[in-house]
Amino acid sequence: MSDMICYCFSYTEQDIVDDVVENNGRSTIMERIANEKKAGKCRCRETNPRGR
């Protein structure tokens, strides 16, 4: 099982590795997270065990 990186949107370490491979060495996950946060869909306080 891969470590959870983003609890809000359920991205794992393996998701990031796969994204880098699929996008020629660049991950687009941070861009997706930023866009979701701007849209008000971040729920870190509720989903992240550390509350952030």
PDB file of N, CA, C and O in Angstrom, chain B, residues numbered from 101:
ATOM      1  N   MET B 101       0.843  -1.178   0.000  1.00  0.00           N
ATOM      2  CA  MET B 101       0.000   0.000   0.000  1.00  0.00           C
ATOM      3  C   MET B 101       0.887   1.240   0.000  1.00  0.00           C
ATOM      4  O   MET B 101       1.880   1.303   0.725  1.00  0.00           O
ATOM      5  N   SER B 102       0.532   2.196  -0.796  1.00  0.00           N
ATOM      6  CA  SER B 102       1.298   3.426  -0.928  1.00  0.00           C
ATOM      7  C   SER B 102       0.858   4.431   0.136  1.00  0.00           C
ATOM      8  O   SER B 102      -0.310   4.462   0.526  1.00  0.00           O
ATOM      9  N   ASP B 103       1.801   5.253   0.601  1.00  0.00           N
ATOM     10  CA  ASP B 103       1.489   6.263   1.609  1.00  0.00           C
ATOM     11  C   ASP B 103       0.552   7.319   1.047  1.00  0.00           C
ATOM     12  O   ASP B 103       0.696   7.754  -0.096  1.00  0.00           O
ATOM     13  N   MET B 104      -0.411   7.726   1.870  1.00  0.00           N
ATOM     14  CA  MET B 104      -1.347   8.779   1.483  1.00  0.00           C
ATOM     15  C   MET B 104      -0.632  10.120   1.563  1.00  0.00           C
ATOM     16  O   MET B 104      -0.039  10.450   2.591  1.00  0.00           O
ATOM     17  N   ILE B 105      -0.684  10.879   0.501  1.00  0.00           N
ATOM     18  CA  ILE B 105      -0.062  12.199   0.433  1.00  0.00           C
ATOM     19  C   ILE B 105      -1.108  13.281   0.636  1.00  0.00           C
ATOM     20  O   ILE B 105      -0.875  14.247   1.363  1.00  0.00           O
ATOM     21  N   CYS B 106      -2.248  13.125   0.002  1.00  0.00           N
ATOM     22  CA  CYS B 106      -3.316  14.119   0.088  1.00  0.00           C
ATOM     23  C   CYS B 106      -4.608  13.417   0.512  1.00  0.00           C
ATOM     24  O   CYS B 106      -5.211  12.674  -0.263  1.00  0.00           O
ATOM     25  N   TYR B 107      -5.011  13.665   1.735  1.00  0.00           N
ATOM     26  CA  TYR B 107      -6.217  13.034   2.266  1.00  0.00           C
ATOM     27  C   TYR B 107      -7.491  13.612   1.662  1.00  0.00           C
ATOM     28  O   TYR B 107      -8.484  12.903   1.501  1.00  0.00           O
ATOM     29  N   CYS B 108      -7.462  14.889   1.332  1.00  0.00           N
ATOM     30  CA  CYS B 108      -8.655  15.533   0.762  1.00  0.00           C
ATOM     31  C   CYS B 108      -9.076  14.899  -0.553  1.00  0.00           C
ATOM     32  O   CYS B 108     -10.257  14.638  -0.783  1.00  0.00           O
ATOM     33  N   PHE B 109      -8.104  14.656  -1.406  1.00  0.00           N
ATOM     34  CA  PHE B 109      -8.395  14.191  -2.753  1.00  0.00           C
ATOM     35  C   PHE B 109      -7.868  12.779  -3.009  1.00  0.00           C
ATOM     36  O   PHE B 109      -7.868  12.303  -4.144  1.00  0.00           O
ATOM     37  N   SER B 110      -7.422  12.120  -1.946  1.00  0.00           N
ATOM     38  CA  SER B 110      -7.008  10.698  -1.977  1.00  0.00           C
ATOM     39  C   SER B 110      -5.846  10.404  -2.919  1.00  0.00           C
ATOM     40  O   SER B 110      -5.848   9.381  -3.604  1.00  0.00           O
ATOM     41  N   TYR B 111      -4.862  11.285  -2.960  1.00  0.00           N
ATOM     42  CA  TYR B 111      -3.666  11.014  -3.755  1.00  0.00           C
ATOM     43  C   TYR B 111      -2.638  10.307  -2.887  1.00  0.00           C
ATOM     44  O   TYR B 111      -2.383  10.694  -1.746  1.00  0.00           O
ATOM     45  N   THR B 112      -2.055   9.259  -3.458  1.00  0.00           N
ATOM     46  CA  THR B 112      -1.016   8.512  -2.765  1.00  0.00           C
ATOM     47  C   THR B 112       0.343   8.812  -3.376  1.00  0.00           C
ATOM     48  O   THR B 112       0.448   9.446  -4.426  1.00  0.00           O
ATOM     49  N   GLU B 113       1.362   8.351  -2.706  1.00  0.00           N
ATOM     50  CA  GLU B 113       2.719   8.491  -3.237  1.00  0.00           C
ATOM     51  C   GLU B 113       2.809   7.842  -4.616  1.00  0.00           C
ATOM     52  O   GLU B 113       3.442   8.385  -5.522  1.00  0.00           O
ATOM     53  N   GLN B 114       2.176   6.681  -4.771  1.00  0.00           N
ATOM     54  CA  GLN B 114       2.205   5.987  -6.063  1.00  0.00           C
ATOM     55  C   GLN B 114       1.490   6.783  -7.138  1.00  0.00           C
ATOM     56  O   GLN B 114       1.906   6.757  -8.296  1.00  0.00           O
ATOM     57  N   ASP B 115       0.425   7.488  -6.786  1.00  0.00           N
ATOM     58  CA  ASP B 115      -0.267   8.341  -7.762  1.00  0.00           C
ATOM     59  C   ASP B 115       0.681   9.398  -8.321  1.00  0.00           C
ATOM     60  O   ASP B 115       0.674   9.674  -9.521  1.00  0.00           O
ATOM     61  N   ILE B 116       1.491   9.985  -7.449  1.00  0.00           N
ATOM     62  CA  ILE B 116       2.441  11.007  -7.891  1.00  0.00           C
ATOM     63  C   ILE B 116       3.510  10.397  -8.788  1.00  0.00           C
ATOM     64  O   ILE B 116       3.860  10.970  -9.820  1.00  0.00           O
ATOM     65  N   VAL B 117       4.024   9.244  -8.400  1.00  0.00           N
ATOM     66  CA  VAL B 117       5.027   8.555  -9.231  1.00  0.00           C
ATOM     67  C   VAL B 117       4.435   8.262 -10.612  1.00  0.00           C
ATOM     68  O   VAL B 117       5.066   8.533 -11.634  1.00  0.00           O
ATOM     69  N   ASP B 118       3.240   7.715 -10.635  1.00  0.00           N
ATOM     70  CA  ASP B 118       2.591   7.404 -11.918  1.00  0.00           C
ATOM     71  C   ASP B 118       2.354   8.657 -12.754  1.00  0.00           C
ATOM     72  O   ASP B 118       2.532   8.642 -13.972  1.00  0.00           O
ATOM     73  N   ASP B 119       1.953   9.737 -12.095  1.00  0.00           N
ATOM     74  CA  ASP B 119       1.697  11.008 -12.789  1.00  0.00           C
ATOM     75  C   ASP B 119       2.973  11.545 -13.423  1.00  0.00           C
ATOM     76  O   ASP B 119       2.941  12.048 -14.546  1.00  0.00           O
ATOM     77  N   VAL B 120       4.091  11.444 -12.721  1.00  0.00           N
ATOM     78  CA  VAL B 120       5.381  11.895 -13.255  1.00  0.00           C
ATOM     79  C   VAL B 120       5.754  11.066 -14.486  1.00  0.00           C
ATOM     80  O   VAL B 120       6.214  11.614 -15.487  1.00  0.00           O
ATOM     81  N   VAL B 121       5.559   9.766 -14.413  1.00  0.00           N
ATOM     82  CA  VAL B 121       5.874   8.893 -15.553  1.00  0.00           C
ATOM     83  C   VAL B 121       4.985   9.227 -16.747  1.00  0.00           C
ATOM     84  O   VAL B 121       5.460   9.303 -17.880  1.00  0.00           O
ATOM     85  N   GLU B 122       3.705   9.425 -16.490  1.00  0.00           N
ATOM     86  CA  GLU B 122       2.756   9.707 -17.570  1.00  0.00           C
ATOM     87  C   GLU B 122       2.947  11.088 -18.194  1.00  0.00           C
ATOM     88  O   GLU B 122       2.546  11.312 -19.336  1.00  0.00           O
ATOM     89  N   ASN B 123       3.557  12.017 -17.450  1.00  0.00           N
ATOM     90  CA  ASN B 123       3.697  13.391 -17.930  1.00  0.00           C
ATOM     91  C   ASN B 123       5.154  13.784 -18.165  1.00  0.00           C
ATOM     92  O   ASN B 123       5.540  14.933 -17.947  1.00  0.00           O
ATOM     93  N   ASN B 124       5.945  12.835 -18.603  1.00  0.00           N
ATOM     94  CA  ASN B 124       7.333  13.090 -18.994  1.00  0.00           C
ATOM     95  C   ASN B 124       8.152  13.803 -17.916  1.00  0.00           C
ATOM     96  O   ASN B 124       8.846  14.782 -18.191  1.00  0.00           O
ATOM     97  N   GLY B 125       8.059  13.296 -16.691  1.00  0.00           N
ATOM     98  CA  GLY B 125       8.887  13.821 -15.617  1.00  0.00           C
ATOM     99  C   GLY B 125       8.272  14.951 -14.820  1.00  0.00           C
ATOM    100  O   GLY B 125       8.936  15.535 -13.964  1.00  0.00           O
ATOM    101  N   ARG B 126       7.024  15.268 -15.083  1.00  0.00           N
ATOM    102  CA  ARG B 126       6.357  16.380 -14.391  1.00  0.00           C
ATOM    103  C   ARG B 126       5.032  15.890 -13.818  1.00  0.00           C
ATOM    104  O   ARG B 126       4.252  15.236 -14.510  1.00  0.00           O
ATOM    105  N   SER B 127       4.786  16.208 -12.560  1.00  0.00           N
ATOM    106  CA  SER B 127       3.522  15.843 -11.940  1.00  0.00           C
ATOM    107  C   SER B 127       2.537  17.002 -12.058  1.00  0.00           C
ATOM    108  O   SER B 127       2.892  18.159 -11.833  1.00  0.00           O
ATOM    109  N   THR B 128       1.322  16.683 -12.406  1.00  0.00           N
ATOM    110  CA  THR B 128       0.268  17.694 -12.498  1.00  0.00           C
ATOM    111  C   THR B 128      -0.649  17.656 -11.277  1.00  0.00           C
ATOM    112  O   THR B 128      -1.601  18.431 -11.188  1.00  0.00           O
ATOM    113  N   ILE B 129      -0.364  16.763 -10.346  1.00  0.00           N
ATOM    114  CA  ILE B 129      -1.222  16.602  -9.180  1.00  0.00           C
ATOM    115  C   ILE B 129      -1.270  17.872  -8.336  1.00  0.00           C
ATOM    116  O   ILE B 129      -2.346  18.246  -7.869  1.00  0.00           O
ATOM    117  N   MET B 130      -0.157  18.538  -8.130  1.00  0.00           N
ATOM    118  CA  MET B 130      -0.171  19.767  -7.325  1.00  0.00           C
ATOM    119  C   MET B 130      -1.045  20.831  -7.974  1.00  0.00           C
ATOM    120  O   MET B 130      -1.726  21.582  -7.276  1.00  0.00           O
ATOM    121  N   GLU B 131      -1.034  20.903  -9.293  1.00  0.00           N
ATOM    122  CA  GLU B 131      -1.903  21.846 -10.000  1.00  0.00           C
ATOM    123  C   GLU B 131      -3.371  21.497  -9.764  1.00  0.00           C
ATOM    124  O   GLU B 131      -4.199  22.378  -9.536  1.00  0.00           O
ATOM    125  N   ARG B 132      -3.679  20.215  -9.822  1.00  0.00           N
ATOM    126  CA  ARG B 132      -5.060  19.777  -9.589  1.00  0.00           C
ATOM    127  C   ARG B 132      -5.502  20.091  -8.163  1.00  0.00           C
ATOM    128  O   ARG B 132      -6.622  20.550  -7.938  1.00  0.00           O
ATOM    129  N   ILE B 133      -4.615  19.842  -7.204  1.00  0.00           N
ATOM    130  CA  ILE B 133      -4.934  20.135  -5.803  1.00  0.00           C
ATOM    131  C   ILE B 133      -5.161  21.636  -5.625  1.00  0.00           C
ATOM    132  O   ILE B 133      -6.125  22.044  -4.977  1.00  0.00           O
ATOM    133  N   ALA B 134      -4.287  22.449  -6.190  1.00  0.00           N
ATOM    134  CA  ALA B 134      -4.425  23.906  -6.076  1.00  0.00           C
ATOM    135  C   ALA B 134      -5.748  24.374  -6.667  1.00  0.00           C
ATOM    136  O   ALA B 134      -6.416  25.225  -6.080  1.00  0.00           O
ATOM    137  N   ASN B 135      -6.133  23.839  -7.807  1.00  0.00           N
ATOM    138  CA  ASN B 135      -7.403  24.213  -8.433  1.00  0.00           C
ATOM    139  C   ASN B 135      -8.595  23.797  -7.580  1.00  0.00           C
ATOM    140  O   ASN B 135      -9.565  24.544  -7.459  1.00  0.00           O
ATOM    141  N   GLU B 136      -8.526  22.619  -6.995  1.00  0.00           N
ATOM    142  CA  GLU B 136      -9.608  22.154  -6.131  1.00  0.00           C
ATOM    143  C   GLU B 136      -9.708  23.013  -4.873  1.00  0.00           C
ATOM    144  O   GLU B 136     -10.807  23.313  -4.408  1.00  0.00           O
ATOM    145  N   LYS B 137      -8.553  23.408  -4.321  1.00  0.00           N
ATOM    146  CA  LYS B 137      -8.556  24.260  -3.135  1.00  0.00           C
ATOM    147  C   LYS B 137      -9.171  25.619  -3.455  1.00  0.00           C
ATOM    148  O   LYS B 137      -9.935  26.161  -2.655  1.00  0.00           O
ATOM    149  N   LYS B 138      -8.839  26.173  -4.626  1.00  0.00           N
ATOM    150  CA  LYS B 138      -9.417  27.451  -5.045  1.00  0.00           C
ATOM    151  C   LYS B 138     -10.925  27.345  -5.195  1.00  0.00           C
ATOM    152  O   LYS B 138     -11.647  28.318  -4.981  1.00  0.00           O
ATOM    153  N   ALA B 139     -11.393  26.169  -5.561  1.00  0.00           N
ATOM    154  CA  ALA B 139     -12.829  25.945  -5.735  1.00  0.00           C
ATOM    155  C   ALA B 139     -13.522  25.655  -4.397  1.00  0.00           C
ATOM    156  O   ALA B 139     -14.728  25.415  -4.355  1.00  0.00           O
ATOM    157  N   GLY B 140     -12.744  25.682  -3.303  1.00  0.00           N
ATOM    158  CA  GLY B 140     -13.321  25.484  -1.984  1.00  0.00           C
ATOM    159  C   GLY B 140     -13.560  24.041  -1.606  1.00  0.00           C
ATOM    160  O   GLY B 140     -14.370  23.753  -0.725  1.00  0.00           O
ATOM    161  N   LYS B 141     -12.869  23.138  -2.258  1.00  0.00           N
ATOM    162  CA  LYS B 141     -13.109  21.717  -2.012  1.00  0.00           C
ATOM    163  C   LYS B 141     -12.087  21.070  -1.081  1.00  0.00           C
ATOM    164  O   LYS B 141     -12.070  19.848  -0.940  1.00  0.00           O
ATOM    165  N   CYS B 142     -11.246  21.862  -0.456  1.00  0.00           N
ATOM    166  CA  CYS B 142     -10.252  21.340   0.473  1.00  0.00           C
ATOM    167  C   CYS B 142     -10.927  20.989   1.795  1.00  0.00           C
ATOM    168  O   CYS B 142     -11.697  21.783   2.336  1.00  0.00           O
ATOM    169  N   ARG B 143     -10.637  19.805   2.307  1.00  0.00           N
ATOM    170  CA  ARG B 143     -11.215  19.368   3.579  1.00  0.00           C
ATOM    171  C   ARG B 143     -10.132  18.792   4.493  1.00  0.00           C
ATOM    172  O   ARG B 143     -10.357  17.808   5.198  1.00  0.00           O
ATOM    173  N   CYS B 144      -8.973  19.411   4.470  1.00  0.00           N
ATOM    174  CA  CYS B 144      -7.842  18.906   5.253  1.00  0.00           C
ATOM    175  C   CYS B 144      -8.175  18.736   6.734  1.00  0.00           C
ATOM    176  O   CYS B 144      -7.823  17.724   7.341  1.00  0.00           O
ATOM    177  N   ARG B 145      -8.840  19.707   7.300  1.00  0.00           N
ATOM    178  CA  ARG B 145      -9.147  19.638   8.739  1.00  0.00           C
ATOM    179  C   ARG B 145      -9.987  18.417   9.087  1.00  0.00           C
ATOM    180  O   ARG B 145      -9.864  17.868  10.181  1.00  0.00           O
ATOM    181  N   GLU B 146     -10.838  17.992   8.164  1.00  0.00           N
ATOM    182  CA  GLU B 146     -11.698  16.849   8.418  1.00  0.00           C
ATOM    183  C   GLU B 146     -11.063  15.518   8.026  1.00  0.00           C
ATOM    184  O   GLU B 146     -11.329  14.500   8.665  1.00  0.00           O
ATOM    185  N   THR B 147     -10.233  15.508   6.994  1.00  0.00           N
ATOM    186  CA  THR B 147      -9.759  14.234   6.447  1.00  0.00           C
ATOM    187  C   THR B 147      -8.330  13.878   6.831  1.00  0.00           C
ATOM    188  O   THR B 147      -7.996  12.695   6.901  1.00  0.00           O
ATOM    189  N   ASN B 148      -7.486  14.858   7.080  1.00  0.00           N
ATOM    190  CA  ASN B 148      -6.087  14.590   7.418  1.00  0.00           C
ATOM    191  C   ASN B 148      -5.973  14.309   8.915  1.00  0.00           C
ATOM    192  O   ASN B 148      -6.451  15.100   9.728  1.00  0.00           O
ATOM    193  N   PRO B 149      -5.353  13.202   9.284  1.00  0.00           N
ATOM    194  CA  PRO B 149      -5.217  12.887  10.702  1.00  0.00           C
ATOM    195  C   PRO B 149      -4.482  13.982  11.493  1.00  0.00           C
ATOM    196  O   PRO B 149      -4.675  14.105  12.703  1.00  0.00           O
ATOM    197  N   ARG B 150      -3.651  14.766  10.822  1.00  0.00           N
ATOM    198  CA  ARG B 150      -2.932  15.842  11.476  1.00  0.00           C
ATOM    199  C   ARG B 150      -3.735  17.142  11.502  1.00  0.00           C
ATOM    200  O   ARG B 150      -3.316  18.115  12.130  1.00  0.00           O
ATOM    201  N   GLY B 151      -4.870  17.167  10.836  1.00  0.00           N
ATOM    202  CA  GLY B 151      -5.739  18.333  10.837  1.00  0.00           C
ATOM    203  C   GLY B 151      -5.234  19.501  10.028  1.00  0.00           C
ATOM    204  O   GLY B 151      -5.544  20.653  10.331  1.00  0.00           O
ATOM    205  N   ARG B 152      -4.459  19.214   9.000  1.00  0.00           N
ATOM    206  CA  ARG B 152      -3.952  20.281   8.133  1.00  0.00           C
ATOM    207  C   ARG B 152      -3.786  19.798   6.725  1.00  0.00           C
ATOM    208  O   ARG B 152      -3.369  20.563   5.856  1.00  0.00           O
TER     209      ARG B 152
END
